[in-house]
């Protein structure tokens, strides 16, 4: 177990793989933790020295007591990289982690080699804000089953949900007790609120990093138009769509997920220059 102290808070992180490999920092979605990436680690550590971290209010990191802004997570990452003496990383984030990754890249461009954003946007639009507020309302009931039904089905594509219905039902049994835990629900409320003020639209023109933007074509939380906006306003943007997947694109198509990461970060740009 690796613990980093940030402003008197314990932050959990893991470093895996050959330290001589390119550095990869992978950032969690809002309900995820370092453990969420375990199915991908065998492949990723073949090619990268992989850094995973639980944001404050996530996983094995300390919980907060007061509300905060997402900027705190960005400053935490900067402090962690400095502590580990990492000066250059490839950075990938999904959803909440994508927002933090984008904000970090804008604020600390010299640290970022290349950037991948899965299921991300440039700001928290009114619809996403209201979805987040519905999650908070469900969490305040302390009804784990209600919280599950409010948050989880919408992150999958309809076809995947139906095809994996038995697995989804077992997952509900596992997650409902967790989603009944007041400490978890309060942390989720703070995380959700921290993203409400996220808005980097006026800064995108300043980003000068090759950025791969991934759309999941059945994503109902951060739909295609959000990634289209990113692609139009980031000068070195590369944009593609994964068909038939929802917001949890990495679980619905793990082969493509890992292929995109390894390909985009490892291939030298000059190799294909004509």
Helices and strands as residue ranges (DSSP letters): E 2-6, E 9-16, E 22-27, G 34-37, H 38-47, E 48-53, H 71-83, E 89-94, H 96-107, G 109-111, E 112-118, H 126-140, H 144-151, G 153-155, H 158-163, H 165-178, H 182-194, G 201-206, E 211-216, H 224-233, E 237-242, H 249-252, H 254-266, G 269-272
